[in-house]
Amino acid sequence: MQSTLTPPTQETTQRLNVDLPQSQYIALKTYALHSNTTVSQLVRDALQQFTSYDAWFRQRVDAARADQRPPIDSHDWQAIKQAKLDEQRKLANTSKRRKAA
């Protein structure tokens, strides 16, 4: 994952001090060096991704709760899931046969 430095914004920043075990700090610092970025930027990127995912997830949950369709009972869901798994296996086997030919 290649991180890019975030351009300066007009938003006020706040310093965050975090105590980490030395092994985690070294791992984070090493990752930052290999990604050509800073530890601070990695943390900013991770927090941004977390908050974006959280907002997306909450929207999905709210949409599911608002869904007026009748629920699928467990037996029907298991049948649907099995059919999807069977189809995936069939496609994978077809792909393997084509590669072998």
Backbone as CSV, one residue per row, in Angstrom:
resi,resn,N_x,N_y,N_z,CA_x,CA_y,CA_z,C_x,C_y,C_z
1,MET,0.852,-1.176,0.000,0.000,0.000,0.000,0.886,1.223,0.000
2,GLN,0.751,2.056,-0.988,1.551,3.253,-1.104,0.744,4.430,-0.596
3,SER,1.230,5.070,0.424,0.520,6.204,1.001,1.064,7.493,0.407
4,THR,0.218,8.469,0.257,0.656,9.777,-0.200,0.376,10.783,0.893
5,LEU,1.212,11.760,0.991,1.034,12.769,2.023,-0.203,13.602,1.727
6,THR,-0.995,13.806,2.745,-2.206,14.599,2.621,-1.827,16.075,2.546
7,PRO,-2.399,16.799,1.592,-2.074,18.227,1.524,-2.587,18.956,2.766
8,PRO,-1.933,20.035,3.127,-2.390,20.786,4.306,-3.828,21.257,4.125
9,THR,-4.573,21.247,5.199,-5.952,21.708,5.146,-6.113,22.897,6.084
10,GLN,-7.262,23.527,5.985,-7.557,24.656,6.847,-8.056,24.196,8.207
11,GLU,-8.358,22.904,8.343,-8.889,22.379,9.585,-7.828,22.416,10.687
12,THR,-8.244,22.810,11.875,-7.340,22.827,13.014,-6.963,21.402,13.381
13,THR,-5.717,21.193,13.688,-5.266,19.851,14.057,-5.080,19.756,15.565
14,GLN,-5.068,18.541,16.031,-4.885,18.257,17.461,-3.859,17.141,17.577
15,ARG,-2.884,17.315,18.455,-1.869,16.285,18.649,-2.467,15.118,19.419
16,LEU,-2.080,13.910,19.025,-2.547,12.688,19.658,-1.331,11.899,20.118
17,ASN,-1.223,11.662,21.396,-0.137,10.853,21.931,-0.675,9.463,22.235
18,VAL,0.019,8.463,21.714,-0.419,7.079,21.873,0.743,6.256,22.406
19,ASP,0.480,5.502,23.451,1.484,4.587,23.978,1.337,3.247,23.283
20,LEU,2.429,2.789,22.666,2.435,1.508,21.970,3.560,0.644,22.522
21,PRO,3.362,-0.668,22.508,4.499,-1.525,22.807,5.592,-1.274,21.767
22,GLN,6.836,-1.425,22.152,7.946,-1.118,21.264,7.852,-1.909,19.959
23,SER,7.442,-3.170,20.022,7.363,-3.990,18.810,6.351,-3.414,17.817
24,GLN,5.229,-2.884,18.321,4.228,-2.297,17.429,4.734,-0.991,16.834
25,TYR,5.442,-0.205,17.643,5.984,1.049,17.132,7.000,0.778,16.029
26,ILE,7.869,-0.205,16.260,8.882,-0.538,15.260,8.208,-1.032,13.977
27,ALA,7.182,-1.855,14.110,6.462,-2.343,12.933,5.820,-1.185,12.176
28,LEU,5.217,-0.253,12.886,4.582,0.907,12.264,5.620,1.791,11.581
29,LYS,6.718,2.036,12.241,7.788,2.871,11.688,8.386,2.216,10.445
30,THR,8.583,0.897,10.499,9.126,0.170,9.350,8.177,0.244,8.168
31,TYR,6.894,0.050,8.438,5.890,0.137,7.369,5.888,1.535,6.756
32,ALA,5.970,2.543,7.589,5.995,3.925,7.088,7.210,4.156,6.194
33,LEU,8.365,3.676,6.626,9.585,3.864,5.828,9.466,3.154,4.479
34,HIS,8.935,1.939,4.476,8.773,1.187,3.230,7.686,1.783,2.348
35,SER,6.767,2.520,2.928,5.680,3.145,2.166,6.009,4.577,1.774
36,ASN,7.215,5.016,2.133,7.661,6.372,1.799,6.715,7.427,2.368
37,THR,6.358,7.256,3.635,5.479,8.209,4.300,5.906,8.315,5.757
38,THR,5.102,8.985,6.544,5.411,9.144,7.962,4.436,8.320,8.795
39,VAL,4.824,8.053,10.035,3.931,7.358,10.960,2.666,8.186,11.153
40,SER,2.817,9.482,11.287,1.651,10.353,11.470,0.685,10.238,10.297
41,GLN,1.234,10.198,9.076,0.371,10.092,7.910,-0.310,8.726,7.864
42,LEU,0.396,7.681,8.247,-0.230,6.358,8.310,-1.409,6.363,9.273
43,VAL,-1.232,6.990,10.427,-2.301,7.048,11.424,-3.465,7.868,10.882
44,ARG,-3.174,9.018,10.253,-4.249,9.823,9.662,-5.015,9.022,8.607
45,ASP,-4.272,8.325,7.733,-4.916,7.527,6.683,-5.781,6.427,7.292
46,ALA,-5.257,5.745,8.321,-6.004,4.659,8.963,-7.275,5.183,9.613
47,LEU,-7.183,6.311,10.288,-8.369,6.889,10.918,-9.387,7.334,9.884
48,GLN,-8.904,7.885,8.773,-9.813,8.313,7.712,-10.526,7.102,7.117
49,GLN,-9.777,6.017,6.867,-10.383,4.801,6.335,-11.379,4.217,7.329
50,PHE,-11.022,4.236,8.602,-11.916,3.708,9.631,-13.223,4.492,9.672
51,THR,-13.120,5.811,9.690,-14.341,6.614,9.781,-15.179,6.502,8.507
52,SER,-14.529,6.383,7.346,-15.276,6.196,6.095,-15.992,4.857,6.095
53,TYR,-15.289,3.798,6.526,-15.907,2.480,6.571,-17.047,2.467,7.576
54,ASP,-16.851,3.092,8.728,-17.884,3.126,9.755,-19.146,3.810,9.218
55,ALA,-18.970,4.919,8.512,-20.125,5.625,7.941,-20.817,4.753,6.896
56,TRP,-20.033,4.096,6.031,-20.602,3.216,5.022,-21.378,2.069,5.685
57,PHE,-20.778,1.457,6.707,-21.399,0.334,7.393,-22.705,0.759,8.062
58,ARG,-22.686,1.913,8.719,-23.903,2.409,9.371,-25.013,2.663,8.351
59,GLN,-24.642,3.181,7.178,-25.641,3.395,6.124,-26.246,2.064,5.684
60,ARG,-25.403,1.039,5.542,-25.896,-0.281,5.142,-26.836,-0.861,6.195
61,VAL,-26.469,-0.704,7.466,-27.318,-1.210,8.549,-28.647,-0.468,8.559
62,ASP,-28.606,0.851,8.444,-29.843,1.638,8.427,-30.728,1.238,7.251
63,ALA,-30.111,1.020,6.084,-30.884,0.609,4.899,-31.516,-0.763,5.123
64,ALA,-30.775,-1.661,5.732,-31.310,-3.003,6.003,-32.471,-2.932,6.989
65,ARG,-32.328,-2.095,7.994,-33.407,-1.955,8.980,-34.655,-1.339,8.357
66,ALA,-34.465,-0.472,7.376,-35.600,0.197,6.735,-36.219,-0.651,5.625
67,ASP,-35.565,-1.735,5.248,-36.048,-2.596,4.166,-37.404,-3.202,4.549
68,GLN,-38.387,-3.021,3.691,-39.745,-3.488,3.967,-40.011,-4.907,3.460
69,ARG,-39.052,-5.499,2.757,-39.264,-6.850,2.246,-39.372,-7.833,3.413
70,PRO,-40.111,-8.916,3.225,-40.218,-9.904,4.308,-38.871,-10.589,4.530
71,PRO,-38.601,-10.981,5.768,-37.323,-11.645,6.047,-37.271,-13.023,5.391
72,ILE,-36.052,-13.505,5.154,-35.848,-14.846,4.601,-35.628,-15.781,5.780
73,ASP,-36.389,-16.882,5.825,-36.208,-17.785,6.957,-34.889,-18.555,6.811
74,SER,-34.433,-19.135,7.893,-33.123,-19.774,7.955,-32.966,-20.880,6.921
75,HIS,-33.981,-21.720,6.761,-33.902,-22.825,5.811,-33.723,-22.300,4.382
76,ASP,-34.512,-21.287,4.016,-34.399,-20.702,2.681,-33.030,-20.051,2.482
77,TRP,-32.539,-19.363,3.507,-31.238,-18.706,3.400,-30.130,-19.738,3.196
78,GLN,-30.193,-20.851,3.927,-29.187,-21.901,3.759,-29.206,-22.446,2.330
79,ALA,-30.386,-22.611,1.762,-30.506,-23.102,0.383,-29.920,-22.095,-0.610
80,ILE,-30.208,-20.818,-0.394,-29.661,-19.768,-1.269,-28.141,-19.759,-1.170
81,LYS,-27.637,-19.796,0.057,-26.186,-19.770,0.279,-25.518,-20.979,-0.377
82,GLN,-26.096,-22.161,-0.219,-25.526,-23.371,-0.814,-25.519,-23.283,-2.337
83,ALA,-26.588,-22.754,-2.916,-26.650,-22.606,-4.371,-25.551,-21.658,-4.861
84,LYS,-25.305,-20.586,-4.132,-24.247,-19.643,-4.517,-22.875,-20.294,-4.399
85,LEU,-22.646,-21.054,-3.326,-21.373,-21.756,-3.165,-21.160,-22.778,-4.275
86,ASP,-22.213,-23.527,-4.614,-22.126,-24.506,-5.690,-21.772,-23.836,-7.015
87,GLU,-22.383,-22.681,-7.277,-22.104,-21.944,-8.513,-20.654,-21.459,-8.532
88,GLN,-20.152,-20.970,-7.409,-18.756,-20.526,-7.338,-17.797,-21.689,-7.597
89,ARG,-18.087,-22.847,-6.997,-17.240,-24.029,-7.220,-17.269,-24.449,-8.687
90,LYS,-18.440,-24.414,-9.287,-18.584,-24.783,-10.689,-17.757,-23.849,-11.577
91,LEU,-17.834,-22.541,-11.303,-17.059,-21.575,-12.084,-15.564,-21.777,-11.878
92,ALA,-15.151,-22.057,-10.643,-13.732,-22.282,-10.354,-13.236,-23.531,-11.076
93,ASN,-14.022,-24.594,-11.064,-13.628,-25.826,-11.744,-13.542,-25.624,-13.250
94,THR,-14.459,-24.863,-13.808,-14.444,-24.569,-15.238,-13.186,-23.794,-15.597
95,SER,-12.844,-22.829,-14.750,-11.651,-22.017,-14.978,-10.387,-22.869,-14.909
96,LYS,-10.336,-23.804,-13.959,-9.162,-24.687,-13.818,-9.021,-25.586,-15.037
97,ARG,-10.144,-26.103,-15.542,-10.100,-26.966,-16.722,-9.594,-26.209,-17.942
98,ARG,-10.018,-24.948,-18.070,-9.582,-24.145,-19.227,-8.089,-23.880,-19.157
99,LYS,-7.573,-23.624,-17.957,-6.146,-23.366,-17.805,-5.325,-24.625,-18.094
100,ALA,-5.869,-25.791,-17.730,-5.167,-27.055,-17.924,-5.156,-27.461,-19.405
101,ALA,-6.128,-26.970,-20.166,-6.232,-27.380,-21.587,-5.245,-26.656,-22.463
